[in-house]
Amino acid sequence: MDAGDWASVMDEVWRSHSRQWALVGPPLRPSPFDVAVVHDVAGGFGRPPRVLLLGVTPEVACLAWPVGTRLRAVDRSVEMIGEVWPRHGLPEGAVAEVGDWEALPMDRGADLVVADGAFICLPWPLGAAGLLARVAGALAPDGRAVLRFFVRPDRSEPIDQVADDLWMGRLAGFNTFKLRLLAAVAGDGPQVRLADVHEAFEQIVPDRAALARRLGWDLAVIGTIDAYRGSEAVYALPTRDEVALAVAVAFRVEAVCVGDYQLAERCPSFVLSPR
Ligand SMILES: C[S@@+](CC[C@H](N)C(=O)[O-])C[C@H]1O[C@@H](n2cnc3c(N)ncnc32)[C@H](O)[C@@H]1O
């Protein structure tokens, strides 16, 4: 798939997600723990930070920023900006711009760059390496990046194991299941085709209503999996070690923060400073 095809199939996924964003939850959206990591870093500059947000993550956009924070969000999806970018609770003057992260100015004009799950959208490792270099170039010398990654386990787990845990009620929610399933279908590679994840889901869950009844889950939330149906889009799920190697090219790792929610170890926030 060339870069243009990659972008258009990926944009279609985010168009679908924009229509159902309220049904998506942690760990695919940041938990209060993850938001607190960003909050603490933002408060550590001793000045109101200039913040660049990759995407329109509402939990991050609306956190209790230091007074005077200048927040700019960049997202390629008009639909995500229209549906998901909050209308209230933002710091004064916050803007969301339609734009490609490939065109981020490397002008050292940001104190803080935040990305929640953004690297799942990019080809691994080359697309990720390109974005990491641009994030480093966008940061002031004493700047920080807080990047939450979705990672797969070092050893892949069988899809049957995920299915068992699902039907036995061991999973915290449908979004937790989705992340487990994405990684199980990815197996030992860093990328997973969404159509394959949907097919695996249909095998595991032939009767959604039965699953909803058994676990007390909302059918509409289960239905969010249909954004993956037949999609040629590919998500990237490196291991945590692969992430550590990739970020080391342009950054020093200040901290890796892991929450206490189920599967938090697969959603580490890397706090980084540019080399
Ligand atoms: C930030 S990521 C992950 C979602 C995240 N966990 C959240 O809670 O918001 C999703 C966003 O990235 C955007 N995106 C993906 N690739 C992009 C690119 N190359 N340039 C700009 N936006 C991009 C998509 O349009 C989508 O809105």
The ligand as a Gaussian input file, in Angstrom:
#p B3LYP/6-31G(d) Opt

LIG

0 1
 C       -4.743000      10.480000      18.284000
 S       -5.098000       9.011000      17.456000
 C       -5.759000       7.868000      18.675000
 C       -7.043000       8.261000      19.414000
 C       -6.822000       8.576000      20.881000
 N       -6.600000       7.429000      21.698000
 C       -7.836000       9.492000      21.498000
 O       -8.319000       9.228000      22.611000
 O       -8.122000      10.540000      20.905000
 C       -6.431000       9.286000      16.406000
 C       -6.447000      10.533000      15.545000
 O       -5.279000      10.646000      14.771000
 C       -5.629000      11.263000      13.520000
 N       -4.530000      11.007000      12.573000
 C       -4.020000       9.814000      12.194000
 N       -2.966000       9.971000      11.366000
 C       -2.803000      11.326000      11.204000
 C       -1.873000      12.133000      10.486000
 N       -0.900000      11.593000       9.752000
 N       -1.992000      13.470000      10.573000
 C       -2.977000      14.035000      11.324000
 N       -3.891000      13.323000      12.022000
 C       -3.802000      11.982000      11.972000
 C       -6.938000      10.623000      13.168000
 O       -7.649000      11.429000      12.245000
 C       -7.621000      10.517000      14.531000
 O       -8.437000      11.606000      14.803000

